[in-house]
Amino acid sequence: MSTMGLSFLVLTRNRREDLRRCLDSIISQAPAGAPLLVLVNGTEDDTTEMLARDYGHVRVEVQAENLGCPGGRNLGIRLAETEWVMCVDDDGWLPEGSVEAALDAISRVPSAAIIGGPVIEFPSERPTGDLQRTGLFTGGICVAHRGKFLSHGGYHEDGLRQGEESELAIRLAQGGEEIWHSPQMRLVHATDRSPEKRREIIRSGTRQAILTGIKYAPLRVLLPYLAIRWLSFAKVGVRWGIPMSVVKGSVDAFRLAVPTWRRRSPVSMRALLAVSGRFPSRDRHQPS
């Protein structure tokens, strides 16, 4: 496959110095001529000026308002002109070999809709394992097949944070698409363990898990599915000492339960189990 079939997308907002490190890690590994798009997502600092001054060869698209991660990535992938788009979080960076691993994965599983990679905290962490079929991915380090991503509607743009990947993964699984995981395609990302960030993760995650279940779970398993998903967040919330974030996320979901129910689109149990990680794929470790 021609390397021109892969481009890079970085969505950024108010992270000028982190963005430098991210871009430098991509540029140092990207094949010659591979397009790199930076979508400035309603930033309030001087990121745009820095890009014009120090990265004049990089394509930059500026949005006056913050579209959020789902909306920003949707727009960036629509603007891309290659078959495959590698999305990289602006507050992380790619250790050596990550782009090579992405190109290898594309060549080995060209049928994939999404190829994801792991998020690590230290570049010294060594990857283990080979390509494997999975049901989940992380939006900040993944390669998307542009056509398949767009044909399934991309991420839902309802302002949610946390959970938009699992919602898309359900629709991809229901549509018969493949999601793969490449352990060698890594993103170094220092985890934010601040109380504020943890409260955001638990509240948003609880909300999205409940709404996703209401919309997609078959009626016969709806209550057990919701209970399992709610308990998974409740356990983490209790362990982190922030159980009220689970309560607030549940209240948020309750407020949107009726309109979500009206948009119900139940999927197969296979699709739900694939995304939950409980369905072992027969294609595991067997990329074509």
Backbone torsions as a table, in degrees:
resi	resn	phi	psi	omega
1	MET	NA	137.8	177.2
2	SER	-65.1	137.4	178.1
3	THR	-64.5	-20.1	176.6
4	MET	-67.9	-7.5	176.4
5	GLY	-78.5	-3.9	-179.8
6	LEU	-121.4	129.4	172.2
7	SER	-123.6	173.2	-174.2
8	PHE	-124.1	140.0	-179.4
9	LEU	-128.1	126.2	174.8
10	VAL	-124.6	121.2	176.2
11	LEU	-96.0	130.3	-174.3
12	THR	-139.0	150.0	176.1
13	ARG	-157.7	115.3	174.0
14	ASN	58.8	36.6	179.8
15	ARG	-137.1	54.8	-172.6
16	ARG	-55.4	-51.8	-175.4
17	GLU	-72.1	-39.1	174.2
18	ASP	-60.3	-38.8	-179.1
19	LEU	-61.8	-39.8	177.9
20	ARG	-55.5	-50.9	-177.9
21	ARG	-61.7	-41.0	179.0
22	CYS	-61.7	-50.6	-177.6
23	LEU	-63.4	-41.8	-179.6
24	ASP	-61.8	-36.4	-180.0
25	SER	-69.0	-32.8	177.2
26	ILE	-73.3	-49.7	-175.9
27	ILE	-60.1	-36.2	-178.3
28	SER	-69.2	-18.7	-176.5
29	GLN	-114.0	-20.4	-173.2
30	ALA	-66.8	143.1	174.8
31	PRO	-61.0	150.5	179.4
32	ALA	-56.8	129.7	177.3
33	GLY	87.1	-4.5	179.3
34	ALA	-68.6	127.1	-177.4
35	PRO	-67.2	143.6	176.1
36	LEU	-129.9	120.1	-179.6
37	LEU	-112.7	127.5	172.2
38	VAL	-109.5	120.7	178.0
39	LEU	-102.9	110.3	-179.6
40	VAL	-83.6	114.5	-164.9
41	ASN	-103.1	75.7	177.4
42	GLY	64.6	39.5	-176.0
43	THR	-70.1	153.8	-179.7
44	GLU	-116.1	2.7	176.5
45	ASP	-107.4	-163.2	-176.3
46	ASP	-98.7	33.0	178.6
47	THR	-55.7	-44.5	-177.0
48	THR	-61.0	-42.8	179.1
49	GLU	-65.5	-40.7	178.2
50	MET	-61.6	-42.7	180.0
51	LEU	-63.7	-43.3	179.8
52	ALA	-63.2	-36.0	-176.7
53	ARG	-78.9	-42.4	-169.5
54	ASP	-109.8	-13.0	-178.0
55	TYR	-134.7	54.3	-175.8
56	GLY	-63.5	-21.7	-179.2
57	HIS	-85.3	-5.1	-177.9
58	VAL	-93.9	136.9	176.3
59	ARG	-72.9	129.1	-178.4
60	VAL	-124.9	129.5	173.6
61	GLU	-118.7	128.1	-175.1
62	VAL	-110.3	126.6	174.4
63	GLN	-106.7	130.2	-177.9
64	ALA	-68.9	-30.6	-179.2
65	GLU	-113.5	155.5	179.1
66	ASN	-77.9	114.7	-179.6
67	LEU	-85.8	-5.8	-174.0
68	GLY	76.6	168.6	179.6
69	CYS	-62.2	-48.3	-179.0
70	PRO	-60.0	-49.4	-178.8
71	GLY	-66.0	-40.0	179.7
72	GLY	-65.4	-43.0	179.2
73	ARG	-69.0	-37.5	176.0
74	ASN	-58.3	-47.7	-179.0
75	LEU	-63.9	-44.0	-179.4
76	GLY	-61.3	-40.9	179.9
77	ILE	-71.0	-35.2	174.8
78	ARG	-63.3	-37.4	-177.9
79	LEU	-75.5	-20.6	-179.0
80	ALA	-64.4	152.9	-177.5
81	GLU	-119.2	15.8	-179.7
82	THR	-116.2	164.4	-178.8
83	GLU	-68.6	-36.1	-177.8
84	TRP	-119.8	142.3	180.0
85	VAL	-129.4	122.9	177.5
86	MET	-95.5	117.7	179.4
87	CYS	-95.2	132.0	-178.4
88	VAL	-132.2	128.3	177.3
89	ASP	-64.2	139.9	-176.0
90	ASP	-72.1	-19.6	179.5
91	ASP	-98.9	17.5	173.3
92	GLY	-128.0	179.0	177.1
93	TRP	-149.5	157.3	-174.8
94	LEU	-92.7	119.1	173.1
95	PRO	-69.8	160.2	-177.6
96	GLU	-53.2	134.4	177.6
97	GLY	99.0	-8.9	-176.2
98	SER	-70.0	-41.9	179.0
99	VAL	-68.4	-40.8	176.5
100	GLU	-58.9	-39.9	178.1
101	ALA	-65.6	-36.9	178.2
102	ALA	-63.8	-45.6	179.3
103	LEU	-63.9	-38.4	177.8
104	ASP	-63.8	-43.0	-178.9
105	ALA	-64.0	-42.5	179.1
106	ILE	-58.5	-42.1	-177.8
107	SER	-70.6	-28.8	-176.1
108	ARG	-89.7	-30.3	179.5
109	VAL	-129.1	65.5	-178.8
110	PRO	-65.2	-12.9	178.9
111	SER	-81.7	-6.9	-175.6
112	ALA	-68.3	150.6	169.8
113	ALA	-93.4	-37.8	178.9
114	ILE	-139.2	137.9	170.1
115	ILE	-121.7	116.5	-177.9
116	GLY	-103.5	168.1	177.3
117	GLY	-138.0	170.7	-178.3
118	PRO	-83.9	151.8	170.9
119	VAL	-99.4	125.8	-178.5
120	ILE	-121.9	162.2	-179.0
121	GLU	-98.2	-24.1	-176.5
122	PHE	-132.4	133.9	-178.7
123	PRO	-64.0	-17.0	179.3
124	SER	-75.6	-13.9	177.7
125	GLU	-63.9	126.6	-175.6
126	ARG	-94.6	137.4	178.8
127	PRO	-71.5	146.4	176.6
128	THR	-129.7	146.9	176.5
129	GLY	90.1	175.5	-177.6
130	ASP	-117.9	178.7	174.3
131	LEU	-51.1	136.6	176.3
132	GLN	-145.4	150.3	177.3
133	ARG	-73.9	137.5	-178.5
134	THR	-144.0	-174.0	179.2
135	GLY	-123.2	-6.2	-176.0
136	LEU	-129.1	162.9	176.7
137	PHE	-156.7	165.2	176.1
138	THR	-107.9	125.8	-174.7
139	GLY	-63.8	-23.5	-176.7
140	GLY	-82.2	-7.0	174.0
141	ILE	-149.4	87.1	-178.5
142	CYS	-157.2	160.4	173.2
143	VAL	-115.5	124.4	-178.1
144	ALA	-108.6	136.2	169.7
145	HIS	-76.4	113.6	-170.0
146	ARG	-56.2	-48.0	-176.6
147	GLY	-62.8	-44.9	-179.0
148	LYS	-70.0	-39.9	178.2
149	PHE	-58.2	-48.7	-177.2
150	LEU	-72.3	-35.4	-178.1
151	SER	-66.4	-23.9	177.6
152	HIS	-97.7	11.2	172.3
153	GLY	91.8	-2.4	-179.4
154	GLY	62.4	-158.7	177.9
155	TYR	-75.4	146.5	172.0
156	HIS	-73.2	134.4	-174.5
157	GLU	-105.4	72.9	179.6
158	ASP	-116.8	22.0	176.6
159	GLY	80.4	4.6	-178.4
160	LEU	-73.0	147.6	166.9
161	ARG	-124.2	140.0	-174.3
162	GLN	77.6	119.1	171.6
163	GLY	102.3	-7.8	-179.1
164	GLU	-66.3	-28.4	178.3
165	GLU	-67.9	-42.5	-179.4
166	SER	-66.7	-34.5	178.2
167	GLU	-64.7	-44.1	176.7
168	LEU	-66.4	-39.4	-178.7
169	ALA	-61.0	-36.0	177.4
170	ILE	-62.5	-45.6	-179.5
171	ARG	-66.3	-36.7	177.6
172	LEU	-65.9	-43.2	179.7
173	ALA	-63.7	-41.8	178.9
174	GLN	-63.3	-32.8	179.1
175	GLY	-83.4	4.6	177.3
176	GLY	80.4	14.8	-179.1
177	GLU	-84.4	160.7	-177.6
178	GLU	-107.2	139.1	171.2
179	ILE	-119.6	130.6	-178.6
180	TRP	-121.8	162.2	179.9
181	HIS	-126.1	128.1	177.6
182	SER	-113.0	106.9	-177.6
183	PRO	-61.8	-24.8	-177.7
184	GLN	-83.0	-13.2	-179.7
185	MET	-93.1	89.9	-166.1
186	ARG	-112.5	155.1	172.6
187	LEU	-123.7	124.1	174.3
188	VAL	-84.8	122.1	-173.3
189	HIS	-146.6	110.9	178.6
190	ALA	-69.0	120.8	-176.0
191	THR	-69.7	130.9	176.0
192	ASP	-82.8	108.7	-178.9
193	ARG	-102.7	18.2	-179.9
194	SER	-65.5	150.4	178.5
195	PRO	-56.3	-37.7	-179.1
196	GLU	-63.2	-44.5	-179.3
197	LYS	-66.3	-41.6	-179.7
198	ARG	-64.7	-39.9	177.7
199	ARG	-62.9	-39.3	178.3
200	GLU	-63.7	-43.8	-178.4
201	ILE	-61.8	-47.8	-176.8
202	ILE	-68.5	-44.4	-178.6
203	ARG	-64.6	-49.4	-178.9
204	SER	-66.8	-40.3	-179.3
205	GLY	-64.4	-42.7	178.0
206	THR	-61.4	-47.1	-179.6
207	ARG	-58.2	-49.3	-176.2
208	GLN	-69.1	-36.9	179.7
209	ALA	-62.6	-42.5	179.7
210	ILE	-66.2	-46.7	-178.3
211	LEU	-66.1	-37.0	177.6
212	THR	-63.4	-41.8	177.4
213	GLY	-63.8	-44.6	179.5
214	ILE	-58.9	-38.3	-175.8
215	LYS	-80.0	-36.6	-167.8
216	TYR	-114.5	-22.0	-174.9
217	ALA	-72.7	134.2	173.4
218	PRO	-57.3	147.1	-173.5
219	LEU	-57.2	-36.8	-175.6
220	ARG	-67.5	-19.3	-179.8
221	VAL	-120.5	10.8	-174.6
222	LEU	-59.5	-52.1	-176.5
223	LEU	-64.7	-46.2	176.7
224	PRO	-61.1	-39.0	179.6
225	TYR	-62.8	-46.8	179.8
226	LEU	-62.7	-40.0	-179.3
227	ALA	-64.3	-43.7	-179.5
228	ILE	-64.5	-45.5	-178.7
229	ARG	-66.7	-40.8	179.6
230	TRP	-64.8	-42.4	-179.5
231	LEU	-63.8	-34.3	-179.9
232	SER	-63.3	-39.5	177.1
233	PHE	-75.9	-35.4	179.6
234	ALA	-62.4	-40.4	179.8
235	LYS	-62.4	-43.8	179.2
236	VAL	-67.4	-41.4	179.1
237	GLY	-59.8	-42.0	177.8
238	VAL	-67.2	-43.1	-179.5
239	ARG	-62.7	-36.5	178.7
240	TRP	-83.6	-3.8	179.1
241	GLY	76.4	25.5	-178.9
242	ILE	-132.5	55.1	-177.7
243	PRO	-62.7	-26.1	-179.7
244	MET	-65.4	-23.4	177.3
245	SER	-66.5	-33.1	176.2
246	VAL	-67.9	-41.8	178.8
247	VAL	-62.6	-45.9	-179.2
248	LYS	-64.3	-39.4	177.0
249	GLY	-64.4	-36.7	178.0
250	SER	-66.7	-40.8	177.6
251	VAL	-64.4	-42.2	177.0
252	ASP	-56.6	-44.9	-179.1
253	ALA	-66.1	-39.8	-179.8
254	PHE	-59.5	-38.9	-179.2
255	ARG	-65.3	-25.7	-178.3
256	LEU	-107.0	6.7	-173.4
257	ALA	-64.5	-41.8	-176.4
258	VAL	-66.4	-52.0	177.8
259	PRO	-62.4	-31.7	177.3
260	THR	-67.9	-41.1	178.0
261	TRP	-60.4	-38.5	179.7
262	ARG	-65.8	-21.2	178.9
263	ARG	-101.4	18.2	-176.3
264	ARG	-55.3	138.1	177.5
265	SER	-143.9	73.5	-173.7
266	PRO	-56.6	141.3	178.7
267	VAL	-111.5	176.4	-179.6
268	SER	-73.8	158.0	175.6
269	MET	-61.9	-32.6	179.3
270	ARG	-60.6	-43.5	179.6
271	ALA	-64.4	-43.1	179.3
272	LEU	-63.6	-44.8	-177.6
273	LEU	-69.1	-34.6	178.0
274	ALA	-61.4	-42.6	-178.5
275	VAL	-73.7	-29.5	179.3
276	SER	-75.5	-10.4	-179.4
277	GLY	84.1	6.5	-176.9
278	ARG	-98.6	-0.1	-178.2
279	PHE	-108.2	106.3	-178.8
280	PRO	-73.6	120.3	-178.7
281	SER	-73.1	140.7	175.9
282	ARG	-70.0	-18.0	-178.0
283	ASP	-89.6	6.1	-175.2
284	ARG	-59.1	133.2	-179.7
285	HIS	63.1	18.0	-179.4
286	GLN	-129.7	59.3	177.5
287	PRO	-65.8	141.8	-179.2
288	SER	-84.1	NA	NA
